[in-house]
């Protein structure tokens, strides 16, 4: 498989280079691609390159030239060298960098514009536009969804880690009337105890045992039926919230969901939501939660993109590469519309832009993604 990918990448680089030299004398658009072709993120870099090739094929305009350069993986020296080389080639617009840690370095190249697939921030900062699926856009979609479901008391959970302060800031912009924040320890050994505490699990368990003792020995039909129902339960009494937002992903998210179910939080009574999901099917099998909701990109487009990429390159794409696909489309749209690209202001389009991930727009110096709400239920992803 690796050999096939290497051969494909060789042909891809050859295509880009041939295209570059053959277009030197024409009125063309040269776009840089900063991706980690070396270091620990090099597989992501290769996938970004192939995704850009797909977008280039679909646009089918020979006046577009892509110039790939290695951004390294958390290596400022490689990054600066590559950006300097792009600048020497008079390249004004660049797709990348992927890592938000690199933004400070590329911001020094003030006469260049960087369209990044990073999702760390939706704000347009200096000469960098992040078109990733930001937490701002996800929380805004969840806020609207919870309001539509008439939820009044929301519990927001997220781990104590390096992103804690960023999440604090984003949550402060929420317009939910009543919500409570709980920051948990990501250590699974500590987590379960913390979840039990905020769900008042011990008291609800005592409530159940107390009620069962009251009913034991009674012979009336109503008491017998109630006791039989209570025997199937673990606790008695409601929690103090009617909805949950878990801001986490991967195995950590699954640990939180499992702890909530273990603490007998009933998803028939409490609406469970989360963020940061790319239609990960492992969520079907690794927790006993019946229904989970989250905002995400257009599922139909995402599936078509994955199928097309996999068919051509015989390997599935990294999820965020679809953003690079959209980045090229955005740059081409601006170039076609203005017949040139002079500054970052050219990208601040008033109209909505239709991308593969869905619609997005530029407002108040931010990128706003219009995300759909999807439901995980019966081993399926369904648009709500």
C-alpha positions in Angstrom: 0.0 0.0 0.0 2.8 2.4 1.0 4.6 1.7 -2.4 1.3 2.5 -4.3 0.9 5.8 -2.4 4.6 6.7 -3.0 4.2 6.1 -6.7 1.0 8.2 -6.8 2.7 11.0 -4.9 5.6 10.9 -7.4 3.2 11.3 -10.3 1.3 14.0 -8.4 4.5 16.1 -7.8 5.4 15.5 -11.4 2.0 16.8 -12.5 2.3 19.9 -10.4 5.8 20.6 -11.6 5.0 20.0 -15.2 1.9 22.2 -14.9 4.1 24.9 -13.3 6.7 25.0 -16.0 4.2 24.8 -18.9 2.2 27.7 -17.6 5.1 30.2 -16.9 4.2 32.5 -19.8 0.5 32.4 -19.4 -1.9 34.5 -17.2 -2.2 31.9 -14.5 -2.9 31.6 -10.8 0.0 30.1 -8.7 -1.1 28.8 -5.4 1.2 27.5 -2.7 0.4 24.4 -0.7 2.1 24.2 2.8 1.7 20.7 4.2 3.8 18.5 6.5 5.5 16.2 4.0 8.1 15.4 6.7 7.9 14.5 10.4 5.1 12.9 12.4 2.3 14.5 10.4 3.7 13.5 6.9 0.8 11.1 6.2 -1.6 14.0 6.7 0.6 16.1 4.3 0.4 13.5 1.6 -3.3 13.2 2.0 -3.7 17.0 1.7 -1.6 16.9 -1.5 -3.8 14.3 -3.1 -7.0 16.1 -2.0 -5.7 19.3 -3.7 -5.1 17.2 -6.9 -8.7 16.0 -6.8 -10.0 19.6 -6.5 -7.6 20.7 -9.3 -9.0 18.0 -11.5 -12.6 19.0 -10.8 -12.0 22.7 -11.5 -10.2 21.7 -14.7 -8.5 25.0 -15.4 -5.0 24.8 -16.8 -4.3 28.3 -15.6 -4.1 27.1 -12.0 -0.7 26.0 -10.8 -0.1 24.4 -7.4 3.3 24.6 -5.8 3.7 22.2 -2.9 6.2 22.9 -0.1 7.0 21.1 3.1 5.8 22.9 6.3 7.4 20.3 8.5 5.8 19.0 11.7 6.2 21.7 14.4 9.5 22.8 12.7 9.7 26.6 12.3 12.9 26.4 10.3 11.4 24.2 7.6 8.3 26.3 7.6 10.0 29.7 7.1 12.3 28.3 4.4 9.3 26.9 2.5 7.3 30.1 2.8 10.4 32.2 1.7 10.7 30.0 -1.4 7.0 30.5 -2.2 7.5 34.2 -1.9 10.5 34.2 -4.2 8.3 32.6 -6.8 5.9 35.5 -6.4 3.1 33.4 -4.9 0.5 35.5 -3.2 -1.9 32.9 -1.9 -1.1 29.7 0.1 -3.2 26.8 1.2 -2.0 26.1 4.8 -0.4 25.8 7.2 -2.3 23.0 8.9 -1.1 23.7 12.5 -2.3 26.8 14.3 1.1 26.9 16.0 2.5 28.0 12.7 0.3 31.1 12.4 2.6 33.4 14.2 5.5 32.5 11.8 3.5 32.9 8.6 2.0 36.2 9.8 5.4 37.7 9.3 4.9 37.4 5.6 2.5 40.3 5.4 2.2 40.5 1.7 1.0 36.8 1.4 -2.4 35.3 2.2 -2.8 31.9 4.0 -6.0 29.8 3.8 -5.7 27.3 6.6 -7.8 24.1 7.3 -7.1 24.6 11.0 -10.2 24.7 13.3 -8.6 26.4 16.3 -10.0 29.8 15.7 -12.7 31.3 13.4 -11.3 34.8 13.6 -9.5 36.2 10.6 -6.1 37.1 12.1 -3.6 39.3 10.2 -3.1 37.4 6.9 -4.5 34.0 7.9 -8.1 32.8 7.3 -9.0 29.5 9.0 -11.8 27.6 7.3 -11.7 24.6 9.6 -14.9 23.6 11.5 -14.4 25.9 14.4 -15.7 25.4 17.9 -17.6 28.7 17.5 -19.6 27.4 14.6 -20.3 24.1 16.4 -21.4 25.7 19.6 -23.6 28.1 17.6 -25.3 25.2 15.8 -25.8 23.3 19.1 -27.2 26.4 20.8 -29.8 26.8 18.1 -30.6 23.1 18.3 -31.0 23.0 22.1 -33.3 26.0 21.9 -35.4 24.4 19.2 -35.8 21.3 21.5 -36.9 23.6 24.4 -34.0 22.6 26.6 -33.7 24.9 29.7 -30.8 23.5 31.7 -27.7 22.5 29.9 -24.6 20.9 31.4 -21.4 21.6 29.5 -18.5 19.2 30.1 -14.9 19.4 28.9 -11.5 18.2 30.1 -8.8 20.1 32.0 -6.2 20.3 29.3 -4.3 22.7 27.0 -7.5 23.8 25.3 -9.4 24.7 28.5 -8.9 28.5 28.3 -9.9 28.5 24.6 -13.1 26.7 25.4 -13.7 29.0 28.3 -13.6 32.0 25.9 -15.9 30.3 23.3 -18.5 29.3 25.9 -18.7 32.9 27.2 -20.3 33.9 23.9 -23.2 31.4 24.2 -26.7 32.7 24.5 -28.2 29.7 26.3 -30.2 31.1 29.2 -29.2 28.5 31.9 -26.1 26.4 31.7 -23.6 24.9 34.1 -19.9 24.2 33.3 -18.0 21.2 34.7 -14.3 20.6 33.8 -13.3 17.0 34.4 -10.1 15.1 34.9 -9.3 13.2 31.7 -7.9 10.3 33.7 -10.6 7.5 33.4 -9.9 6.4 36.9 -10.9 9.8 38.3 -13.5 10.6 35.7 -16.2 8.1 36.8 -16.2 9.4 40.4 -16.5 13.0 39.1 -19.4 12.2 36.8 -21.2 10.3 39.7 -20.8 13.4 41.9 -22.3 15.9 39.4 -25.2 13.5 38.6 -25.9 13.0 42.3 -25.6 9.3 41.7 -25.2 8.2 45.3 -28.3 10.0 46.5 -30.4 8.8 43.6 -29.2 5.2 44.4 -30.3 5.7 48.1 -33.6 7.1 46.8 -34.2 3.8 44.9 -33.3 1.5 47.8 -35.5 3.6 50.2 -38.5 3.4 47.9 -38.1 -0.3 47.3 -38.0 -1.0 51.0 -41.2 1.0 51.4 -42.9 -1.2 48.8 -41.6 -4.6 49.9 -44.3 -6.6 51.7 -47.2 -4.6 50.3 -49.7 -6.8 48.5 -51.8 -4.2 46.6 -51.5 -4.4 42.8 -50.1 -0.9 42.3 -47.2 -1.5 44.8 -46.4 -4.8 43.2 -46.2 -3.2 39.7 -44.1 -0.3 40.9 -41.7 -2.5 42.7 -41.2 -4.7 39.7 -40.4 -1.6 37.6 -38.0 -0.3 40.3 -36.1 -3.7 40.2 -35.1 -2.9 36.7 -33.6 0.5 37.7 -30.3 1.6 39.2 -31.3 4.9 40.6 -34.4 7.0 41.4 -34.8 10.7 40.8 -33.9 13.1 38.0 -30.6 14.9 37.4 -30.4 18.7 37.6 -30.0 19.2 33.8 -32.1 18.3 30.7 -29.2 18.4 28.1 -25.5 17.8 27.9 -22.7 19.2 25.6 -19.5 17.2 25.8 -16.6 19.1 24.2 -14.2 16.2 23.7 -13.4 13.6 21.1 -11.9 10.1 20.6 -11.5 7.7 23.5 -11.8 10.5 26.0 -15.3 11.3 24.7 -16.3 7.7 24.8 -15.1 7.5 28.5 -17.3 10.5 29.4 -20.4 9.0 27.6 -19.8 5.6 29.3 -19.5 7.3 32.7 -22.7 9.2 32.2 -24.6 6.0 31.2 -23.0 4.1 34.1 -24.2 6.9 36.4 -27.7 6.2 35.1 -28.3 9.4 33.1 -31.2 8.4 31.0 -30.9 9.6 27.3 -34.7 9.4 27.1 -34.9 12.3 29.5 -31.6 14.1 28.8 -30.5 15.1 25.4 -26.8 14.2 24.7 -24.8 16.3 22.3 -21.1 16.6 21.4 -18.7 18.3 19.0 -15.6 17.4 16.9 -17.1 14.4 15.1 -16.2 13.3 11.5 -18.8 10.5 11.4 -16.6 8.1 13.4 -18.4 4.7 13.2 -16.6 3.5 16.4 -19.0 5.6 18.4 -21.7 3.0 17.4 -20.0 0.2 19.3 -18.0 1.6 22.2 -20.8 3.0 24.4 -24.3 2.0 25.3 -25.8 5.4 24.5 -28.8 5.1 22.3 -28.9 8.6 20.7 -26.2 11.2 20.4 -26.4 14.5 18.4 -23.7 16.7 17.0 -23.0 19.4 14.4 -21.0 18.5 11.4 -20.2 19.0 7.7 -22.5 17.9 5.0 -22.6 14.1 5.3 -23.7 13.4 1.8 -20.8 15.4 0.3 -18.4 14.0 2.8 -19.2 10.4 1.8 -19.0 11.2 -1.9 -15.6 12.9 -1.3 -14.3 9.9 0.6 -15.5 7.4 -2.0 -14.0 9.4 -4.9 -10.7 9.8 -3.1 -10.5 6.2 -2.0 -11.3 4.9 -5.5 -8.6 7.0 -7.2 -5.8 6.7 -4.6 -6.7 3.3 -3.2 -6.5 4.7 0.4 -9.0 6.6 2.5 -8.4 10.3 3.1 -7.7 12.1 6.3 -10.9 13.8 7.3 -9.8 17.4 7.3 -8.5 17.2 3.8 -11.9 18.0 2.5 -11.2 21.5 3.9 -8.2 21.8 1.6 -10.5 20.8 -1.3 -12.8 23.7 -0.3 -9.8 26.1 0.2 -8.8 25.7 -3.4 -12.4 26.2 -4.6 -12.6 29.4 -2.5 -9.3 30.8 -3.9 -10.3 30.0 -7.5 -13.7 31.7 -6.9 -12.1 34.9 -5.7 -9.6 34.9 -8.5 -12.3 34.3 -11.2 -14.5 37.0 -9.6 -11.9 39.7 -9.3 -9.5 38.6 -12.1 -6.8 39.1 -9.5 -6.0 38.7 -5.8 -4.5 41.7 -4.1 -5.2 41.4 -0.4 -7.0 39.4 2.3 -10.0 41.8 1.8 -10.7 40.1 -1.5 -11.8 37.1 0.5 -14.3 38.9 2.7 -17.3 38.1 0.4 -20.7 39.2 1.5 -22.6 36.3 -0.1 -22.7 32.7 1.3 -20.2 30.3 -0.2 -21.2 26.8 -1.0 -18.4 24.3 -0.3 -18.1 20.5 0.0 -18.4 20.8 3.8 -21.5 23.0 3.5 -22.2 26.7 3.3 -19.9 29.2 5.0 -19.6 33.0 5.1 -17.5 35.8 6.4 -19.0 38.0 9.0 -17.6 40.3 11.7 -14.1 39.3 10.7 -14.9 35.7 11.3 -15.6 32.5 9.2 -19.0 31.1 10.0 -19.8 27.6 9.1 -23.5 26.6 8.6 -23.5 23.1 10.1 -26.1 20.4 10.1 -27.1 18.5 13.2 -26.7 14.8 12.9 -28.1 12.0 15.1 -26.2 8.8 15.9 -28.9 6.2 16.3 -29.3 2.5 15.4 -25.7 2.4 14.0 -26.6 5.2 11.5 -25.8 8.9 11.0 -29.1 10.7 10.2 -29.5 14.4 9.5 -31.8 15.9 12.1 
